[in-house]
Amino acid sequence: MGIKPSSWKQAILYLAVLAAACLFFNCAPSASTVEQSVPAAIENQAIVSAGTKVINVADLPPEGSTTLGLIKSNGPFPYSKDGTVFSNYEGLLPDKPGGYYHEYTVITPGSHDRGARRVVAGGSGEYYYTDDHYRSFRLIQE
């Protein structure tokens, strides 16, 4: 087994981007993730589904903050699948036309693959976080 050379290159690129983004965004981890209901937390965000939970950007794992920063600066992204269309087959996000959502990997330290964590970006500038591979989403509040 072992890690392929291309995987090492991706890991090194990601670590360099992570370090730079953490310096730029000051993405220190928070003590705990606090979820709130949408009505209490959102004032001027995009339309969300009833029952959608919210996570503050400060409560994302450091890798989530890094991914969000990479999305906003148009990369570079560590995986070729980053930025591909997310089709919302699960129906957990608001119903939008095809191509509205795009997915991005949130690196999971120690994982031998892309892991289960993602940020899904909506076409109106909203962002959702999942740490269970699309079984649930939380709207990222900035």
Secondary structure, 3 states (H helix, E strand, C coil): CCCCHHHHHHHHHHHHHHHHHHHHHCCCCCCCCCEEEHHHHCCCCCCCCCCCEEEEHHHCCHHHHHHHHHHHCCCCCCCCCCCEEECCCCCCCCCCCCCCEEEEECCCCCCCCCCCCEEEECCCCCEEEECCCCCCCEEEEC
